[in-house]
Amino acid sequence: MPMIKVELLKGRTVEQKREFAEVITRETARILKCRPEVVDIVFQDVEPHDWANAGKLNSDKT
């Protein structure tokens, strides 16, 4: 059973997550030759002040 974790900066809409889940589930099932029903996706929203890139918090970027 594939389990996919997706960490995102907070702010994506439910519609965006829904579309992402549908596409990733379909393609995962195709590539791994499994049923879509066994593919799990977990979204974790992260606050910008809890995520840094290139040495800077995302909340500090302009």
C-alpha positions in Angstrom: 0.0 0.0 0.0 1.7 3.2 -1.1 1.5 6.1 1.4 2.5 9.5 0.2 3.2 12.4 2.5 2.9 15.9 1.1 4.1 18.9 3.1 2.9 22.2 1.9 3.1 25.8 3.1 -0.3 26.6 4.5 -2.7 28.3 2.1 -3.5 25.7 -0.6 -7.3 25.3 -1.2 -9.3 22.1 -0.7 -9.9 22.2 -4.5 -6.1 22.2 -5.1 -5.5 19.3 -2.7 -8.5 17.4 -4.2 -7.1 17.7 -7.8 -3.5 16.8 -6.6 -4.8 13.7 -4.8 -6.8 12.5 -7.8 -3.9 12.9 -10.2 -1.2 11.5 -7.9 -3.4 8.5 -7.0 -4.1 7.8 -10.6 -0.5 8.0 -11.6 0.8 6.1 -8.6 -1.6 3.2 -9.3 -0.6 3.2 -13.0 3.2 3.2 -12.3 3.2 0.9 -9.3 0.5 -1.4 -10.8 -1.8 -1.3 -7.8 -5.4 -0.4 -7.2 -6.2 3.3 -6.5 -8.0 2.2 -3.4 -4.7 1.2 -1.7 -3.0 4.6 -2.3 -3.1 6.9 0.7 -2.1 10.6 0.6 -1.6 12.7 3.7 -1.4 16.4 3.5 0.4 18.4 6.2 0.1 22.1 6.2 3.1 23.9 7.5 3.1 27.5 8.8 5.6 29.8 6.9 7.5 30.5 10.1 8.0 26.7 10.5 9.7 26.2 7.1 13.0 27.6 6.0 14.7 27.6 2.6 18.2 28.9 1.7 18.7 29.8 5.4 15.6 32.0 5.7 12.2 31.4 7.2 9.5 31.6 4.5 7.7 34.1 6.7 10.7 36.4 6.4 10.8 36.4 2.6 9.4 39.3 0.7 
